[in-house]
């Protein structure tokens, strides 16, 4: 069961148990993004609201951090990569040459990982499926003594966790950089007349649909521009603009289930 399925299943169970009054309060809290009120209502019925790690810094807070130029997050990530940690130390106490016990331990861990108990489901709800798979793999590597691979996996899931946690901040920073770049280009001279329009459409669309794929976004923007102007740049050119803009959110899984958000200026 992935994070979305876990959250949906428990949300349905929770709402079924709620009184009509609490259902209305829960809906209002959800619309307003009031996690404290939503969590208080969930606890009343024996549930807990588990936010996804990528939502720890909401859009408003992320914008404020960027405005204050609090750029220490990149430094934290860089320093984190240098931390020695425990990834070089084997934590499993079964001797490496005791093959029978090692195989049994690996099977026991796999059965536990696949059991979908509450702790596993909560971890996947908070971290997401991809990160928990990396963590599980690192545990198995530790058991069988593949310490170098364990080290790579540990560093990878640590980096992925940080990227997920700071994804909204990265998005806010990309928007800020885009505005600064537009102002700078306006002073220096002209660029392709569709460049700014394409990036603004992408920025607004990804803001609402963070799971929209780069390929899908490229095709939709190209089709939109081509339907209005004869001098539309190629899809590859638009794709290169999107890549260089750093607007591409670090959200998974990617899909094409979205509609372009086009304001009056788009």
N, C-alpha and C positions, 0 to 999 in steps of 0.2 A: 504494500500500500504506500503510494507516494504522499508527499506533503499535502497536495491539493485534495486527494481522496480522504486522507486522515482528517483534515480540517472540515471538509464538507460533511463527512459522516458524523463527527462529533457535534457539529453545528446543528444538524438536523435533529439529533437526539436531544440537545439542549433546548432548542426552541419548542420541541414537542412537550417538554416538561414544564415550560413557563406558563404563568398566568397571562391573560390577555394584556393586563396592565404592564407586566414586565416585558412582554414581547414588544410593545410599543416603545418602551424605554430603551430596550436593546437596539431596536431599529434606529431610533433617534441618535443613540450614542454611536452607532456604526456610521451613519450619514455624516455626523459631525467629527468623526475620527477621535472620539473620546475613549481612549483605551482604558483609562482608570474606571470609568463608569461601566464600561462593557465588561471588564474583568470582575468588578464587584457583583454585577448581576449573574455572571457565570458561576462565581464561587457560591452564591446563594443556593445553586442547584447542584453543587458538588463538581463543578467543572472549572477549568482554568483557561484563560485566553492566552495562547502562546503566539507571540509575534514572530514573524520571519526575521532572521538576522539582518536581511537587507532593508528592513523597515525600522531599524533601531534609531536611525537619524531620519526624521521625516523631512519633507521637502522644505517646509518653513525653516526648520533648524539648519538644514544644509545650506539654504540661501544665506542665512545669517552668518554662518561660519565662513562662507566664501567672501561675504562683504567685509568681514573683520580680517580677512587675509590670514586666517589661522591655517597655515600650510604645514603644520607639524605632522599631519597624517602621513605624508610621503616619507618623512624622516622616521616615523614609527615603523613603517613597512620595511624600510631599508635596514634599520637596526635589528628588526625582528629576524631578518634573514641571517644575521650574523650570530644569533644566539645559539650556544651549543646544545642546550636542552638535553633530553634523554634519548634522542633518536639514535645515538651510537651505542647505547647500553641495552643489552638483551634483558627483558624483564621476565620472560618465561623461565621458570626454574627447572623444567624438564631437560635433562642432558641432551645435547644435540645429536648424540649417536644412539639414543633410545628411540629408534624409528617407530616402533609399535605404539608407544605412548604418545609420540608426537602426532601421528596420524589420528589417533583417537581424540586428542585435544583439539586438533583442527576441525574434526567433524563435530565435536561438541560445540565449538564456537560458531561454526556455520549454522548448526541447528538453532542456537540461541539468536543469532542475527536474523534468521528467517522466521522466528517465532512470533514476530509482531506484538511483543508484549508492550506494556505502556511506556517503559523507558526508551525502547527502540523507536516507537512511534513518536514520542515527544522529541527525541533527538532529530528525527527526520523532519518534523514540523518546524523546528527552530532553525536547523542548519540546511535543510533541503537534501534531496536524495543523492545528488552527486558528491557532496562533501562527506556524507556518512559512508558512502561506498569506499571512498579513499581511506577513511579512518579504519573501517573494517579490514581493508586490504593490508594496511600497515600493521594491524594486530596479528594477522595471519603470517606476515613476513617475519615478525618478531618471533613467533612460535617456531618456525622452521629455520630460523637463524640467518635469513637473508638481510643482514643489517644495512648493507648499502642501499638496497631497494627500499627498505623500511625508511631509511633516512630521506630518500627522494620523495616518497609518498607523504611523510610527515611534513616536509617543507612545502610540498604542493598543497596539501589540504590547509595548512596554516596560511599560506598566501591566498588561497581561494576564500577562506573565511574572512580575511581582512578586506579583500576586494569586494566581497558581498556586503560586509558591514558598512563600507565607505562608498557604496555604489551611488547613493543619492547625492553625496557630497561631490563625487567625481562628475556626476551629471550637472550639478549646479556650477561647478568650476568650468566645465566645458561651455556652458551657456555664457558664463561671464567672459571667457576667452573669446568666444565667437563675437560677442558685442564689441569687445576691445579691438578685435581684428577688423571688423566692419568699419569702425571709426577710423582706424589707421589707414585702411585702404581708401576710404573716402577722401582722406587728406592727400594721399600719394597719387591717386589717379583711378581710372576706371578698371573694372574687371568684367568678366562675362555677366551680362545683365540678368541671367537666370540664376547665378550662383547664390545670391543672398536669399532669393525666393525659395529655392530648393532646400537650403539649410533651415530656413524658418519653418517650412512645412514639416521637415524631418524632426526638428526640435519639438514642435507642438504635438506631432503624432506620437513620437517616442515617449513624450511626457505622459500621454494617456494610455499608450500601448507599449510598455517597456519590453514586451516579449516579441515585438515585431522584428522579423529577420532583416538583415542588411540587404539581402538579395530581393526580398519582397518590397522593401521600402524603395530601393532603387527603381524597380520596375514600375511601381505605382506612381512615383514622382515623374519618371520619364514619360509615362503614358499621359499623365495630367498635363504636363508642359507641352507635350506634342499635340494634344488636342486643342491647344490655344494658340501656339506659335509655330511658325515654319522654321525658325532658326534654333530650335531646341537642340541642346548638346546631346551627344550619344549617351547611352546608358552607362557605359564604362566611365565616361567623364563624371557623370553624376555620382557614381559609386566611389570614385577617387575623392570627390569633394566630401562625401559622407565619412569616409575613412579618416581623412585628414582633420575633420572637424572634432573628432573624439566625442561626438554626441551619442555614439552607439552604446546603449546600456548593457551592463553585465548581468542580464536577466536570462533565466532559462526555465523551461525549454523555449526555443525559438519557434515561431509559427507565422502564418500569413493571415491570421484571423484579425484583421484590423481595417480601418478606413482612414484615409488621409484627413488630418485636421487642417483645414484651410481657412484662415481668417480673411478679412477683406483685403489685406495687403498681399496675401498669398496669391 
